[in-house]
Amino acid sequence: MITITKLEKAIHLKFVVNHLEIEDVSSGCGESYSVLLVSDDFQNKSTLQRHRMINEALKEEISQMHAFSQKTYTPAQYEEYLARQKKEAE
């Protein structure tokens, strides 16, 4: 079974992590995870290229899950995302 801790370690081993959020979206049974990863590794990469990078790097972990979703940002994109969220909340 994949845990948040195992997934977090795998991501930190394979990516430069500026910010990471991992959520077990399977009510605690460890079968579905949602990941938000902010990394300098994503500079000049399309969303598809980023997702392929993660899928390849985490293929062993993902193969043990029922579902896996991901959001990927560069640090600059993440700052823009946070600014939009803040504006929407006001």
C-alpha positions in Angstrom: 0.0 0.0 0.0 1.2 3.5 -0.8 1.2 6.0 2.0 1.5 9.8 1.9 4.9 9.4 3.5 6.1 7.0 0.8 4.8 9.1 -2.0 6.4 12.2 -0.5 9.8 10.5 -0.2 9.6 9.3 -3.8 8.8 12.8 -5.1 11.6 14.4 -3.0 14.1 11.9 -4.4 13.2 12.6 -8.0 12.3 16.3 -8.2 13.4 19.7 -6.9 10.5 20.4 -4.6 9.6 24.0 -4.0 6.1 23.1 -2.6 4.3 19.9 -2.3 0.7 19.0 -1.2 -0.4 15.4 -1.2 -4.0 14.5 -0.3 -5.4 11.0 0.2 -8.7 11.3 -1.7 -9.8 7.8 -0.9 -11.0 8.4 2.6 -7.8 7.1 4.2 -7.5 3.7 2.4 -4.5 4.8 0.4 -5.8 4.0 -3.1 -6.3 7.4 -4.6 -4.1 10.5 -4.2 -4.1 14.0 -5.5 -0.7 15.8 -5.8 0.1 19.4 -6.2 3.8 19.8 -7.0 5.7 23.1 -7.6 9.1 22.6 -9.0 11.9 24.3 -10.9 12.1 21.1 -12.9 9.0 22.2 -14.7 10.5 25.3 -16.3 9.9 25.4 -20.1 7.9 22.2 -20.0 4.3 21.9 -21.1 1.6 20.4 -18.8 1.7 17.2 -20.8 5.5 17.0 -20.4 5.3 17.6 -16.7 2.7 14.9 -16.2 4.7 12.5 -18.2 7.8 13.3 -16.0 5.8 12.5 -12.9 4.1 9.4 -14.3 7.5 8.0 -15.3 9.2 9.0 -12.0 6.4 7.5 -9.9 5.4 4.6 -12.1 6.0 2.0 -9.4 3.9 4.0 -6.8 1.1 4.9 -9.3 0.8 1.2 -10.3 -0.3 0.4 -6.7 -3.1 3.1 -6.7 -6.6 3.1 -8.0 -6.4 6.7 -9.0 -3.8 9.5 -9.2 -4.4 13.2 -10.1 -1.7 15.8 -10.4 -1.4 19.6 -10.7 2.1 20.9 -11.7 3.4 24.4 -11.5 6.6 26.3 -11.8 7.2 28.6 -8.8 6.1 31.7 -10.9 2.9 29.9 -12.0 2.2 28.9 -8.4 2.5 32.5 -7.2 0.0 33.5 -9.9 -2.3 30.7 -8.9 -2.2 31.8 -5.2 -2.9 35.4 -6.2 -6.0 34.3 -8.3 -7.2 32.2 -5.3 -6.8 35.2 -3.0 -8.7 37.5 -5.3 -11.6 35.0 -5.7 -11.8 34.7 -2.0 -12.2 38.4 -1.5 
